[in-house]
């Protein structure tokens, strides 16, 4: 259970990227995969924390889709 | 023939679903960390929405990376392409650049260690009567060295606290 250390696993990142490549010859180096895993983790944590902030601003204890919707535009502009 | 296409289509679909499930699991773990840190709760729909978001964002990431590599006349995506992907936010770019330097430093250290280990083994196995086994010895050792390499990286992985700090940094930006 090494996946519970938090963050994305290299294999998963590799498969996620490979699925969308238009050229089957495209490969990804090991370091690039590790960096991509880091980037995706940041993306998820950012989405979560920004939603939490929005919920706190609205004085809510439960973060719902509404809060995520409000922070989504800026999040997508930042990535 | 049509049936073949049908099953292939179905297989691709189930592959997609499995990947989505894996992303969902990872997002769930990460959100749990944030929830316990900030003492709030996420609704299940929010976690599902973030998973879907991440999954779709991956498509943009993959296509961008492929284009970047092709623009540099390469077929292998390297860390420079990933750095270019993080160009939109200054603090994110800074963080990714630092992470990249850490990775290269770590790789250099590991390589030096491996080399040293190999040399040590050679001097040890130079003892008489064991010379014949030396080739096999060093071969058997390299997978072990690789395993240690992997573990080291796991330990090096960021603590949630550090990530939170970074996130706050980006937010304030």
gemmi code that builds the backbone of each chain (N, CA, C; Angstrom):
import gemmi

chains = {
    "A": [
        ("UNK", (0.845, -1.214, 0.000), (0.000, 0.000, 0.000), (0.871, 1.251, 0.000)),
        ("UNK", (1.675, 1.395, -1.027), (2.553, 2.565, -1.060), (1.836, 3.801, -1.578)),
        ("UNK", (0.636, 3.576, -2.160), (-0.092, 4.694, -2.756), (-0.642, 5.632, -1.686)),
        ("UNK", (-0.789, 5.131, -0.455), (-1.409, 5.944, 0.585), (-0.467, 7.031, 1.100)),
        ("UNK", (0.747, 7.078, 0.554), (1.672, 8.145, 0.933), (1.216, 9.499, 0.416)),
        ("UNK", (0.117, 9.518, -0.303), (-0.402, 10.761, -0.870), (0.201, 11.012, -2.225)),
        ("UNK", (-0.577, 11.597, -3.087), (-0.077, 11.907, -4.417), (-0.343, 10.806, -5.422)),
        ("UNK", (-0.064, 11.138, -6.673), (-0.351, 10.217, -7.767), (0.796, 9.237, -7.963)),
        ("UNK", (0.464, 8.035, -8.391), (1.505, 7.059, -8.678), (1.999, 7.253, -10.101)),
        ("UNK", (3.270, 6.944, -10.271), (3.912, 7.143, -11.579), (3.190, 6.394, -12.691)),
        ("UNK", (2.795, 5.159, -12.388), (2.151, 4.316, -13.405), (0.837, 4.936, -13.869)),
        ("UNK", (0.094, 5.461, -12.894), (-1.199, 6.065, -13.226), (-0.999, 7.290, -14.109)),
        ("UNK", (-0.047, 8.132, -13.740), (0.220, 9.342, -14.526), (0.603, 8.955, -15.952)),
        ("UNK", (1.443, 7.937, -16.058), (1.888, 7.490, -17.378), (0.701, 7.055, -18.234)),
        ("UNK", (-0.206, 6.279, -17.640), (-1.357, 5.786, -18.409), (-2.316, 6.906, -18.772)),
        ("UNK", (-2.489, 7.850, -17.826), (-3.382, 8.981, -18.089), (-2.886, 9.793, -19.280)),
        ("UNK", (-1.577, 10.018, -19.335), (-1.017, 10.818, -20.423), (-1.055, 10.037, -21.729)),
        ("UNK", (-0.641, 8.767, -21.649), (-0.541, 7.937, -22.851), (-1.884, 7.829, -23.569)),
        ("UNK", (-2.966, 7.852, -22.776), (-4.311, 7.708, -23.342), (-4.643, 8.843, -24.310)),
        ("UNK", (-4.085, 10.030, -24.055), (-4.473, 11.200, -24.843), (-3.470, 11.588, -25.923)),
        ("UNK", (-2.341, 10.884, -25.976), (-1.357, 11.240, -26.999), (-1.897, 10.902, -28.381)),
        ("UNK", (-1.685, 11.809, -29.314), (-2.157, 11.544, -30.677), (-1.140, 10.692, -31.432)),
        ("UNK", (0.130, 10.830, -31.038), (1.180, 10.050, -31.675), (1.602, 8.929, -30.721)),
        ("UNK", (1.514, 7.677, -31.205), (1.821, 6.559, -30.297), (3.319, 6.455, -30.012)),
        ("UNK", (4.131, 7.220, -30.778), (5.583, 7.161, -30.572), (6.027, 8.030, -29.388)),
        ("UNK", (5.135, 8.903, -28.939), (5.488, 9.813, -27.842), (5.742, 9.049, -26.552)),
        ("UNK", (6.877, 9.367, -25.928), (7.223, 8.730, -24.648), (7.427, 9.802, -23.584)),
        ("UNK", (7.447, 9.371, -22.334), (7.647, 10.315, -21.236), (8.810, 9.828, -20.378)),
        ("UNK", (9.753, 10.714, -20.082), (10.907, 10.310, -19.263), (10.477, 10.130, -17.804)),
        ("UNK", (11.256, 9.361, -17.061), (10.913, 9.049, -15.662), (10.799, 10.291, -14.795)),
        ("UNK", (11.762, 11.204, -14.940), (11.732, 12.430, -14.141), (10.527, 13.284, -14.503)),
        ("UNK", (10.201, 13.326, -15.789), (9.037, 14.101, -16.221), (7.769, 13.530, -15.592)),
        ("UNK", (7.699, 12.206, -15.488), (6.532, 11.567, -14.865), (6.423, 11.967, -13.402)),
        ("UNK", (7.572, 11.964, -12.710), (7.541, 12.330, -11.285), (7.101, 13.776, -11.114)),
        ("UNK", (7.588, 14.629, -12.009), (7.219, 16.045, -11.944), (5.742, 16.233, -12.275)),
        ("UNK", (5.251, 15.461, -13.235), (3.827, 15.531, -13.603), (2.961, 15.065, -12.441)),
        ("UNK", (3.401, 14.001, -11.761), (2.644, 13.507, -10.600), (2.544, 14.618, -9.554)),
        ("UNK", (3.657, 15.327, -9.380), (3.679, 16.450, -8.437), (2.695, 17.534, -8.866)),
        ("UNK", (2.713, 17.854, -10.145), (1.843, 18.911, -10.683), (0.371, 18.540, -10.504)),
        ("UNK", (0.028, 17.294, -10.792), (-1.361, 16.852, -10.650), (-1.789, 16.888, -9.183)),
        ("UNK", (-0.867, 16.499, -8.300), (-1.187, 16.542, -6.868), (-1.482, 17.970, -6.440)),
        ("UNK", (-0.628, 18.902, -6.903), (-0.840, 20.318, -6.574), (-2.195, 20.772, -7.105)),
        ("UNK", (-2.524, 20.348, -8.298), (-3.796, 20.735, -8.916), (-4.964, 20.318, -8.029)),
        ("UNK", (-4.940, 19.058, -7.581), (-6.032, 18.530, -6.743), (-6.074, 19.250, -5.400)),
        ("UNK", (-4.889, 19.411, -4.773), (-4.854, 20.054, -3.453), (-5.318, 21.501, -3.565)),
        ("UNK", (-4.933, 22.175, -4.646), (-5.387, 23.545, -4.870), (-6.895, 23.614, -4.985)),
        ("UNK", (-7.463, 22.705, -5.796), (-8.921, 22.670, -5.962), (-9.580, 22.491, -4.607)),
        ("UNK", (-9.034, 21.587, -3.796), (-9.621, 21.299, -2.485), (-9.501, 22.515, -1.563)),
        ("UNK", (-8.286, 23.077, -1.477), (-8.072, 24.170, -0.517), (-8.844, 25.426, -0.910)),
        ("UNK", (-8.894, 25.717, -2.200), (-9.654, 26.906, -2.616), (-11.133, 26.725, -2.306)),
        ("UNK", (-11.647, 25.498, -2.500), (-13.052, 25.238, -2.161), (-13.273, 25.405, -0.662)),
        ("UNK", (-12.307, 24.926, 0.125), (-12.420, 25.068, 1.586), (-12.482, 26.544, 1.954)),
        ("UNK", (-11.624, 27.348, 1.340), (-11.625, 28.786, 1.628), (-12.971, 29.416, 1.309)),
        ("UNK", (-13.522, 29.005, 0.167), (-14.826, 29.528, -0.252), (-15.892, 29.140, 0.780)),
        ("UNK", (-15.831, 27.888, 1.231), (-16.804, 27.416, 2.217), (-16.657, 28.190, 3.526)),
        ("UNK", (-15.395, 28.438, 3.915), (-15.167, 29.190, 5.155), (-15.698, 30.613, 5.024)),
        ("UNK", (-15.555, 31.207, 3.849), (-16.058, 32.558, 3.625), (-17.578, 32.596, 3.721)),
        ("UNK", (-18.205, 31.458, 3.357), (-19.669, 31.400, 3.426), (-20.138, 30.828, 4.755)),
        ("UNK", (-19.177, 30.584, 5.665), (-19.497, 30.061, 6.983), (-20.178, 28.689, 6.929)),
        ("UNK", (-19.632, 27.794, 6.110), (-20.181, 26.441, 5.987), (-19.169, 25.430, 6.506)),
        ("UNK", (-19.663, 24.350, 7.062), (-18.764, 23.306, 7.574), (-18.553, 22.211, 6.537)),
        ("UNK", (-19.478, 22.113, 5.601), (-19.386, 21.082, 4.564), (-19.105, 21.737, 3.214)),
        ("UNK", (-18.038, 21.290, 2.564), (-17.702, 21.838, 1.253), (-18.523, 21.102, 0.201)),
        ("UNK", (-19.312, 21.847, -0.562), (-20.158, 21.211, -1.576), (-19.747, 21.660, -2.973)),
        ("UNK", (-20.426, 21.113, -3.979), (-20.075, 21.415, -5.362), (-20.192, 22.908, -5.657)),
        ("UNK", (-21.144, 23.583, -4.990), (-21.335, 25.020, -5.224), (-20.056, 25.802, -4.968)),
        ("UNK", (-19.359, 25.430, -3.885), (-18.121, 26.142, -3.541), (-17.036, 25.865, -4.580)),
        ("UNK", (-16.982, 24.617, -5.014), (-15.994, 24.267, -6.043), (-16.276, 25.043, -7.331)),
        ("UNK", (-17.558, 25.130, -7.669), (-17.949, 25.852, -8.894), (-17.473, 27.299, -8.862)),
        ("UNK", (-17.518, 27.901, -7.683), (-17.156, 29.319, -7.586), (-15.659, 29.553, -7.761)),
        ("UNK", (-14.839, 28.569, -7.348), (-13.395, 28.777, -7.460), (-12.828, 28.175, -8.752)),
        ("UNK", (-13.670, 27.447, -9.464), (-13.199, 26.727, -10.652), (-12.600, 27.620, -11.742)),
        ("UNK", (-13.245, 28.741, -12.110), (-12.673, 29.540, -13.212), (-11.233, 29.968, -12.961)),
        ("UNK", (-10.967, 30.524, -11.757), (-9.610, 30.986, -11.474), (-8.629, 29.818, -11.426)),
        ("UNK", (-9.112, 28.678, -10.889), (-8.247, 27.492, -10.810), (-7.797, 27.068, -12.207)),
        ("UNK", (-8.747, 27.053, -13.134), (-8.406, 26.614, -14.489), (-7.522, 27.636, -15.193)),
        ("UNK", (-7.639, 28.907, -14.797), (-6.763, 29.921, -15.394), (-5.332, 29.789, -14.863)),
        ("UNK", (-5.193, 29.237, -13.660), (-3.865, 29.133, -13.052), (-3.104, 27.900, -13.519)),
        ("UNK", (-3.807, 26.941, -14.153), (-3.109, 25.718, -14.572), (-3.127, 25.525, -16.096)),
    ],
    "B": [
        ("UNK", (-16.178, -8.814, -37.873), (-15.352, -7.613, -37.963), (-15.957, -6.489, -37.119)),
        ("UNK", (-17.270, -6.318, -37.277), (-17.940, -5.283, -36.509), (-17.904, -5.606, -35.026)),
        ("UNK", (-18.040, -6.908, -34.749), (-18.020, -7.333, -33.354), (-16.672, -7.017, -32.728)),
        ("UNK", (-15.602, -7.253, -33.531), (-14.255, -6.959, -33.047), (-14.138, -5.500, -32.640)),
        ("UNK", (-14.657, -4.647, -33.515), (-14.604, -3.216, -33.213), (-15.391, -2.909, -31.956)),
        ("UNK", (-16.509, -3.613, -31.812), (-17.358, -3.412, -30.641), (-16.624, -3.748, -29.360)),
        ("UNK", (-15.954, -4.914, -29.369), (-15.247, -5.318, -28.143), (-14.070, -4.389, -27.869)),
        ("UNK", (-13.431, -3.950, -28.949), (-12.293, -3.039, -28.756), (-12.759, -1.735, -28.129)),
        ("UNK", (-13.897, -1.265, -28.638), (-14.485, -0.037, -28.103), (-14.816, -0.209, -26.622)),
        ("UNK", (-15.372, -1.397, -26.337), (-15.769, -1.683, -24.955), (-14.545, -1.739, -24.036)),
        ("UNK", (-13.471, -2.351, -24.571), (-12.253, -2.462, -23.772), (-11.685, -1.085, -23.456)),
        ("UNK", (-11.702, -0.221, -24.482), (-11.175, 1.125, -24.279), (-12.000, 1.841, -23.210)),
        ("UNK", (-13.316, 1.614, -23.276), (-14.218, 2.243, -22.315), (-13.908, 1.771, -20.895)),
        ("UNK", (-13.721, 0.450, -20.747), (-13.483, -0.066, -19.394), (-12.109, 0.372, -18.889)),
        ("UNK", (-11.146, 0.508, -19.817), (-9.820, 1.016, -19.434), (-9.949, 2.426, -18.874)),
        ("UNK", (-10.749, 3.236, -19.569), (-11.014, 4.610, -19.155), (-11.659, 4.645, -17.769)),
        ("UNK", (-12.623, 3.752, -17.592), (-13.325, 3.714, -16.302), (-12.381, 3.334, -15.167)),
        ("UNK", (-11.472, 2.388, -15.462), (-10.527, 1.961, -14.430), (-9.589, 3.106, -14.050)),
        ("UNK", (-9.137, 3.840, -15.073), (-8.256, 4.978, -14.800), (-8.997, 6.028, -13.978)),
        ("UNK", (-10.264, 6.255, -14.342), (-11.072, 7.229, -13.601), (-11.186, 6.812, -12.147)),
        ("UNK", (-11.390, 5.505, -11.933), (-11.510, 4.999, -10.562), (-10.217, 5.243, -9.798)),
        ("UNK", (-9.081, 5.026, -10.476), (-7.783, 5.235, -9.819), (-7.602, 6.702, -9.452)),
        ("UNK", (-7.993, 7.601, -10.379), (-7.881, 9.034, -10.103), (-8.791, 9.394, -8.927)),
        ("UNK", (-9.985, 8.841, -8.950), (-10.953, 9.117, -7.885), (-10.383, 8.708, -6.529)),
        ("UNK", (-9.748, 7.554, -6.496), (-9.157, 7.062, -5.243), (-8.088, 8.023, -4.740)),
        ("UNK", (-7.187, 8.433, -5.655), (-6.095, 9.332, -5.260), (-6.644, 10.668, -4.775)),
        ("UNK", (-7.636, 11.197, -5.525), (-8.233, 12.478, -5.132), (-8.889, 12.342, -3.763)),
        ("UNK", (-9.543, 11.203, -3.530), (-10.166, 10.959, -2.229), (-9.152, 11.029, -1.104)),
        ("UNK", (-7.990, 10.375, -1.296), (-6.926, 10.391, -0.273), (-6.457, 11.821, -0.017)),
        ("UNK", (-6.219, 12.565, -1.103), (-5.689, 13.925, -0.965), (-6.696, 14.831, -0.262)),
        ("UNK", (-7.980, 14.687, -0.647), (-9.021, 15.522, -0.030), (-9.158, 15.195, 1.456)),
        ("UNK", (-8.976, 13.928, 1.782), (-9.055, 13.530, 3.189), (-7.975, 14.251, 3.998)),
        ("UNK", (-6.760, 14.301, 3.413), (-5.655, 15.006, 4.077), (-6.028, 16.462, 4.334)),
        ("UNK", (-6.548, 17.118, 3.276), (-6.917, 18.533, 3.401), (-8.023, 18.692, 4.432)),
        ("UNK", (-9.016, 17.791, 4.383), (-10.161, 17.884, 5.295), (-9.718, 17.784, 6.749)),
        ("UNK", (-8.806, 16.840, 7.032), (-8.386, 16.690, 8.432), (-7.502, 17.857, 8.848)),
        ("UNK", (-6.775, 18.431, 7.895), (-5.905, 19.565, 8.215), (-6.724, 20.828, 8.494)),
        ("UNK", (-7.741, 21.043, 7.673), (-8.525, 22.282, 7.787), (-9.780, 22.100, 8.631)),
        ("UNK", (-10.000, 20.879, 9.114), (-11.167, 20.577, 9.949), (-12.485, 20.933, 9.276)),
        ("UNK", (-12.614, 20.518, 8.048), (-13.893, 20.646, 7.332), (-14.204, 19.293, 6.707)),
        ("UNK", (-15.357, 19.202, 6.039), (-15.696, 17.960, 5.353), (-16.041, 18.264, 3.908)),
        ("UNK", (-15.689, 17.306, 3.049), (-16.054, 17.429, 1.638), (-17.249, 16.527, 1.367)),
        ("UNK", (-18.199, 17.026, 0.587), (-19.297, 16.142, 0.191), (-18.762, 15.188, -0.877)),
        ("UNK", (-19.414, 14.042, -1.001), (-18.959, 13.035, -1.974), (-18.978, 13.590, -3.391)),
        ("UNK", (-19.989, 14.420, -3.660), (-20.095, 14.999, -5.007), (-18.905, 15.901, -5.318)),
        ("UNK", (-18.432, 16.618, -4.307), (-17.285, 17.509, -4.528), (-16.055, 16.698, -4.912)),
        ("UNK", (-15.842, 15.599, -4.179), (-14.679, 14.761, -4.485), (-14.810, 14.173, -5.888)),
        ("UNK", (-16.029, 13.746, -6.224), (-16.252, 13.211, -7.574), (-16.015, 14.279, -8.627)),
        ("UNK", (-16.448, 15.517, -8.330), (-16.270, 16.610, -9.285), (-14.788, 16.928, -9.475)),
        ("UNK", (-14.039, 16.946, -8.377), (-12.595, 17.224, -8.487), (-11.918, 16.110, -9.291)),
        ("UNK", (-12.352, 14.867, -9.083), (-11.780, 13.746, -9.839), (-12.027, 13.916, -11.333)),
        ("UNK", (-13.259, 14.237, -11.668), (-13.626, 14.415, -13.072), (-12.830, 15.558, -13.687)),
        ("UNK", (-12.705, 16.617, -12.900), (-11.950, 17.802, -13.315), (-10.501, 17.430, -13.623)),
        ("UNK", (-9.897, 16.667, -12.704), (-8.505, 16.264, -12.867), (-8.349, 15.387, -14.094)),
        ("UNK", (-9.303, 14.466, -14.240), (-9.243, 13.540, -15.370), (-9.303, 14.286, -16.694)),
        ("UNK", (-10.171, 15.277, -16.765), (-10.294, 16.033, -18.033), (-9.121, 16.975, -18.235)),
        ("UNK", (-8.618, 17.526, -17.138), (-7.466, 18.424, -17.240), (-6.258, 17.670, -17.796)),
        ("UNK", (-6.207, 16.379, -17.486), (-5.114, 15.533, -17.972), (-5.041, 15.538, -19.498)),
        ("UNK", (-6.198, 15.627, -20.130), (-6.216, 15.632, -21.593), (-5.470, 16.854, -22.119)),
        ("UNK", (-5.759, 18.017, -21.523), (-5.054, 19.242, -21.925), (-3.560, 19.112, -21.661)),
        ("UNK", (-3.232, 18.606, -20.467), (-1.827, 18.441, -20.104), (-1.113, 17.560, -21.125)),
        ("UNK", (-1.733, 16.413, -21.428), (-1.094, 15.453, -22.338), (-0.877, 16.069, -23.716)),
        ("UNK", (-1.903, 16.757, -24.225), (-1.779, 17.331, -25.568), (-0.748, 18.444, -25.606)),
        ("UNK", (-0.734, 19.283, -24.553), (0.267, 20.349, -24.471), (1.677, 19.755, -24.445)),
        ("UNK", (1.860, 18.769, -23.569), (3.189, 18.162, -23.427), (3.667, 17.576, -24.740)),
        ("UNK", (2.754, 16.912, -25.435), (3.117, 16.296, -26.712), (3.563, 17.358, -27.715)),
        ("UNK", (2.796, 18.453, -27.750), (3.137, 19.559, -28.659), (4.484, 20.179, -28.299)),
        ("UNK", (4.721, 20.388, -27.009), (5.980, 20.990, -26.564), (7.162, 20.134, -27.015)),
        ("UNK", (7.016, 18.819, -26.800), (8.105, 17.912, -27.169), (8.319, 17.936, -28.678)),
        ("UNK", (7.202, 17.948, -29.413), (7.333, 17.940, -30.873), (7.960, 19.244, -31.363)),
        ("UNK", (7.617, 20.341, -30.695), (8.182, 21.634, -31.068), (9.702, 21.631, -30.885)),
        ("UNK", (10.158, 20.911, -29.867), (11.600, 20.808, -29.624), (12.217, 19.671, -30.436)),
        ("UNK", (11.459, 19.124, -31.369), (11.905, 18.031, -32.243), (12.353, 16.804, -31.445)),
        ("UNK", (11.572, 16.491, -30.410), (11.832, 15.292, -29.621), (10.590, 14.427, -29.661)),
        ("UNK", (10.758, 13.131, -29.357), (9.564, 12.289, -29.216), (9.395, 11.859, -27.758)),
        ("UNK", (10.364, 12.254, -26.912), (10.256, 11.947, -25.483), (10.024, 13.225, -24.697)),
        ("UNK", (9.007, 13.203, -23.876), (8.700, 14.372, -23.043), (9.651, 14.393, -21.858)),
        ("UNK", (10.328, 15.510, -21.629), (11.228, 15.587, -20.467), (10.790, 16.689, -19.512)),
        ("UNK", (11.595, 16.919, -18.485), (11.172, 17.837, -17.426), (11.020, 19.278, -17.919)),
        ("UNK", (11.752, 19.633, -18.978), (11.634, 20.991, -19.518), (10.212, 21.256, -20.016)),
        ("UNK", (9.617, 20.224, -20.624), (8.246, 20.347, -21.121), (7.272, 20.543, -19.968)),
        ("UNK", (7.521, 19.818, -18.876), (6.634, 19.944, -17.708), (6.755, 21.343, -17.117)),
        ("UNK", (7.987, 21.881, -17.110), (8.184, 23.233, -16.591), (7.416, 24.246, -17.436)),
        ("UNK", (7.403, 24.009, -18.730), (6.685, 24.906, -19.629), (5.176, 24.821, -19.378)),
        ("UNK", (4.735, 23.642, -18.963), (3.313, 23.435, -18.686), (2.869, 24.260, -17.482)),
        ("UNK", (3.812, 24.512, -16.568), (3.474, 25.225, -15.329), (3.737, 26.718, -15.464)),
        ("UNK", (3.722, 27.243, -16.678), (4.155, 28.628, -16.907), (3.127, 29.658, -16.439)),
        ("UNK", (1.858, 29.253, -16.279), (0.799, 30.245, -16.080), (0.837, 30.913, -14.715)),
        ("UNK", (1.401, 30.227, -13.730), (1.460, 30.821, -12.401), (2.924, 30.889, -11.969)),
        ("UNK", (3.350, 32.079, -11.522), (4.758, 32.273, -11.152), (5.196, 31.344, -10.031)),
        ("UNK", (4.382, 31.296, -8.987), (4.785, 30.499, -7.829), (4.786, 29.018, -8.163)),
        ("UNK", (3.848, 28.609, -9.010), (3.821, 27.201, -9.417), (5.073, 26.855, -10.217)),
        ("UNK", (5.436, 27.754, -11.125), (6.636, 27.525, -11.942), (7.872, 27.434, -11.059)),
        ("UNK", (7.924, 28.326, -10.073), (9.066, 28.334, -9.155), (9.134, 27.010, -8.398)),
        ("UNK", (7.993, 26.557, -7.918), (7.948, 25.316, -7.152), (8.371, 24.123, -8.006)),
        ("UNK", (7.837, 24.072, -9.226), (8.156, 22.943, -10.109), (9.638, 22.960, -10.472)),
        ("UNK", (10.185, 24.161, -10.687), (11.612, 24.263, -10.996), (12.456, 23.761, -9.834)),
        ("UNK", (12.071, 24.168, -8.615), (12.808, 23.702, -7.430), (12.743, 22.184, -7.318)),
        ("UNK", (11.553, 21.653, -7.543), (11.328, 20.211, -7.451), (12.207, 19.477, -8.479)),
        ("UNK", (12.297, 20.075, -9.645), (13.104, 19.482, -10.707), (14.570, 19.429, -10.305)),
        ("UNK", (15.046, 20.548, -9.712), (16.448, 20.580, -9.275), (16.701, 19.532, -8.207)),
        ("UNK", (15.733, 19.404, -7.280), (15.832, 18.395, -6.226), (15.964, 17.001, -6.843)),
        ("UNK", (15.142, 16.753, -7.848), (15.140, 15.439, -8.515), (16.481, 15.145, -9.160)),
        ("UNK", (17.021, 16.129, -9.883), (18.302, 15.901, -10.560), (19.403, 15.673, -9.551)),
        ("UNK", (19.369, 16.469, -8.455), (20.371, 16.314, -7.399), (20.306, 14.909, -6.821)),
        ("UNK", (19.062, 14.472, -6.569), (18.839, 13.144, -5.991), (19.367, 12.064, -6.932)),
        ("UNK", (19.100, 12.236, -8.222), (19.568, 11.260, -9.210), (21.091, 11.170, -9.235)),
        ("UNK", (21.738, 12.337, -9.165), (23.208, 12.365, -9.189), (23.758, 11.617, -7.981)),
        ("UNK", (23.167, 11.905, -6.798), (23.619, 11.244, -5.578), (23.446, 9.738, -5.671)),
        ("UNK", (22.270, 9.329, -6.162), (21.993, 7.893, -6.262), (22.996, 7.214, -7.190)),
        ("UNK", (23.276, 7.890, -8.311), (24.200, 7.302, -9.282), (25.590, 7.145, -8.658)),
        ("UNK", (26.004, 8.171, -7.896), (27.321, 8.120, -7.256), (27.369, 6.976, -6.262)),
        ("UNK", (26.285, 6.818, -5.489), (26.212, 5.756, -4.491), (26.307, 4.387, -5.156)),
        ("UNK", (25.553, 4.250, -6.245), (25.512, 2.982, -6.970), (26.903, 2.618, -7.475)),
        ("UNK", (27.562, 3.641, -8.012), (28.893, 3.438, -8.582), (29.856, 2.994, -7.489)),
        ("UNK", (29.748, 3.669, -6.334), (30.630, 3.373, -5.229), (30.396, 1.936, -4.754)),
        ("UNK", (29.123, 1.578, -4.666), (28.757, 0.241, -4.205), (29.348, -0.809, -5.145)),
        ("UNK", (29.224, -0.527, -6.428), (29.710, -1.461, -7.434), (31.226, -1.637, -7.306)),
        ("UNK", (31.909, -0.507, -7.072), (33.363, -0.565, -6.932), (33.767, -1.334, -5.687)),
        ("UNK", (33.014, -1.086, -4.609), (33.278, -1.805, -3.348), (33.136, -3.297, -3.555)),
        ("UNK", (32.084, -3.674, -4.250), (31.842, -5.089, -4.512), (32.990, -5.691, -5.296)),
        ("UNK", (33.458, -4.915, -6.247), (34.542, -5.417, -7.104), (35.788, -5.685, -6.273)),
        ("UNK", (36.135, -4.737, -5.392), (37.343, -4.920, -4.574), (37.176, -6.105, -3.638)),
        ("UNK", (35.949, -6.280, -3.128), (35.693, -7.405, -2.229), (35.840, -8.732, -2.966)),
        ("UNK", (35.218, -8.773, -4.130), (35.174, -10.043, -4.861), (36.512, -10.359, -5.529)),
        ("UNK", (37.446, -9.400, -5.410), (38.766, -9.659, -5.979), (39.526, -10.712, -5.169)),
        ("UNK", (39.008, -10.990, -3.975), (39.593, -12.048, -3.155), (39.633, -13.341, -3.947)),
        ("UNK", (40.690, -14.126, -3.791), (40.861, -15.327, -4.613), (39.684, -16.293, -4.493)),
        ("UNK", (39.521, -17.090, -5.525), (38.501, -18.138, -5.607), (37.097, -17.588, -5.834)),
        ("UNK", (36.891, -16.286, -5.571), (35.553, -15.726, -5.777), (35.485, -14.929, -7.077)),
        ("UNK", (36.607, -14.852, -7.738), (36.678, -14.027, -8.945), (35.641, -14.458, -9.970)),
        ("UNK", (35.394, -15.728, -10.066), (34.453, -16.245, -11.063), (33.030, -15.783, -10.784)),
        ("UNK", (32.692, -15.673, -9.512), (31.323, -15.321, -9.140), (31.069, -13.827, -9.211)),
        ("UNK", (32.152, -13.043, -9.393), (32.012, -11.594, -9.273), (31.013, -11.027, -10.271)),
        ("UNK", (31.056, -11.535, -11.498), (30.140, -11.034, -12.529), (28.693, -11.222, -12.102)),
        ("UNK", (28.387, -12.415, -11.641), (27.014, -12.713, -11.235), (26.623, -11.862, -10.031)),
        ("UNK", (27.582, -11.669, -9.128), (27.308, -10.906, -7.920), (26.821, -9.502, -8.225)),
        ("UNK", (27.576, -8.828, -9.057), (27.233, -7.440, -9.314), (25.915, -7.349, -10.074)),
        ("UNK", (25.645, -8.363, -10.874), (24.372, -8.373, -11.605), (23.218, -8.532, -10.638)),
        ("UNK", (23.388, -9.438, -9.689), (22.320, -9.698, -8.734), (22.089, -8.497, -7.838)),
        ("UNK", (23.131, -7.698, -7.676), (23.010, -6.571, -6.757), (22.227, -5.414, -7.350)),
        ("UNK", (22.313, -5.266, -8.665), (21.718, -4.061, -9.229), (20.196, -3.942, -9.031)),
        ("UNK", (19.426, -5.047, -9.095), (18.001, -4.853, -8.821), (17.764, -4.376, -7.400)),
        ("UNK", (18.569, -4.880, -6.465), (18.437, -4.456, -5.078), (18.698, -2.966, -4.950)),
        ("UNK", (19.736, -2.529, -5.645), (20.085, -1.119, -5.603), (18.939, -0.285, -6.159)),
        ("UNK", (18.301, -0.829, -7.186), (17.191, -0.114, -7.804), (16.038, 0.012, -6.815)),
        ("UNK", (15.776, -1.082, -6.076), (14.674, -1.068, -5.110), (14.925, -0.005, -4.049)),
        ("UNK", (16.169, 0.064, -3.602), (16.514, 1.061, -2.583), (16.311, 2.456, -3.143)),
        ("UNK", (16.609, 2.580, -4.410), (16.452, 3.850, -5.116), (14.991, 4.292, -5.070)),
        ("UNK", (14.102, 3.342, -5.354), (12.667, 3.634, -5.345), (12.185, 4.042, -3.967)),
        ("UNK", (12.665, 3.335, -2.952), (12.224, 3.636, -1.594), (12.662, 5.031, -1.169)),
        ("UNK", (13.879, 5.341, -1.544), (14.409, 6.654, -1.200), (13.519, 7.750, -1.752)),
        ("UNK", (13.039, 7.511, -2.947), (12.195, 8.525, -3.567), (10.874, 8.659, -2.809)),
        ("UNK", (10.348, 7.516, -2.377), (9.098, 7.557, -1.613), (9.267, 8.429, -0.368)),
        ("UNK", (10.402, 8.244, 0.310), (10.630, 9.006, 1.532), (10.781, 10.482, 1.240)),
        ("UNK", (11.342, 10.727, 0.062), (11.619, 12.107, -0.287), (10.332, 12.863, -0.627)),
        ("UNK", (9.273, 12.088, -0.919), (8.008, 12.695, -1.329), (7.570, 13.750, -0.310)),
        ("UNK", (6.879, 14.752, -0.817), (6.494, 15.886, -0.004), (5.574, 15.509, 1.142)),
        ("UNK", (5.773, 16.157, 2.247), (4.825, 15.998, 3.340), (3.621, 16.879, 3.017)),
        ("UNK", (2.445, 16.479, 3.491), (1.255, 17.291, 3.197), (1.434, 18.730, 3.679)),
        ("UNK", (2.126, 18.887, 4.813), (2.284, 20.237, 5.369), (2.957, 21.164, 4.372)),
        ("UNK", (3.980, 20.628, 3.720), (4.732, 21.468, 2.799), (3.849, 21.869, 1.617)),
        ("UNK", (3.033, 20.911, 1.199), (2.130, 21.173, 0.087), (1.113, 22.239, 0.456)),
        ("UNK", (0.610, 22.141, 1.687), (-0.368, 23.128, 2.154), (0.248, 24.517, 2.105)),
        ("UNK", (1.506, 24.580, 2.549), (2.189, 25.861, 2.591), (2.271, 26.437, 1.191)),
        ("UNK", (2.623, 25.576, 0.261), (2.741, 26.019, -1.121), (1.402, 26.507, -1.618)),
        ("UNK", (0.344, 25.746, -1.297), (-0.976, 26.097, -1.785), (-1.376, 27.463, -1.281)),
        ("UNK", (-1.072, 27.711, -0.027), (-1.397, 29.016, 0.534), (-0.632, 30.096, -0.220)),
        ("UNK", (0.567, 29.741, -0.621), (1.427, 30.659, -1.365), (0.799, 31.030, -2.702)),
        ("UNK", (0.343, 30.010, -3.415), (-0.268, 30.253, -4.717), (-1.539, 31.062, -4.545)),
        ("UNK", (-2.279, 30.729, -3.511), (-3.548, 31.422, -3.271), (-3.330, 32.905, -3.049)),
        ("UNK", (-2.294, 33.199, -2.277), (-2.078, 34.600, -1.945), (-1.556, 35.368, -3.149)),
        ("UNK", (-1.099, 34.610, -4.107), (-0.516, 35.253, -5.289), (-1.561, 36.011, -6.100)),
    ],
}
model = gemmi.Model(1)
for chain_id, residues in chains.items():
    chain = gemmi.Chain(chain_id)
    for i, (resn, *xyz) in enumerate(residues, 1):
        res = gemmi.Residue()
        res.name, res.seqid = resn, gemmi.SeqId(i, " ")
        for name, pos in zip(("N", "CA", "C"), xyz):
            atom = gemmi.Atom()
            atom.name, atom.element = name, gemmi.Element(name[0])
            atom.pos, atom.b_iso = gemmi.Position(*pos), 0.0
            res.add_atom(atom)
        chain.add_residue(res)
    model.add_chain(chain)
structure = gemmi.Structure()
structure.add_model(model)
structure.setup_entities()
